[in-house]
Amino acid sequence: MAVGALWNFGQDSGYLLGESLVGFTVGAADGTIGRVERQEDRINMQHLVVDTGVWKFGGSVLIPAGIVTVIDSQEQTVSVSPSRDDIKTAPRFATDSETTDQEYLTEVGDYYHALGF
């Protein structure tokens, strides 16, 4: 699994270690993605699982912490760099076991690295 900036919240993101983002609204520049369902806080594995509601057939997506640009605790929002379409075409998230599956996380990491993140 690739480690580094993609799998850790950036210093400028506003994230405070141990802060729960569950329930926060996640958005890109081109619209809302969904709400944070779960989060993983282990260093070099930090990510969010976001319930996308109906825009992605009622599924969830796994978002690496490194693509989070701004966390606004007051407004309970998380902003991300990629567009909705970029996130929509990311490797599908199907089961909870994928949040720790090295092969799946590598696939997700490779996808976002190919986009320049």
Summary of the structure (lengths in Angstrom):
residues: 117
radius of gyration: 12.6
end to end distance: 15.6
largest distance: 35.6
contacts: 336
relative contact order: 0.24
helix: 24%
strand: 29%
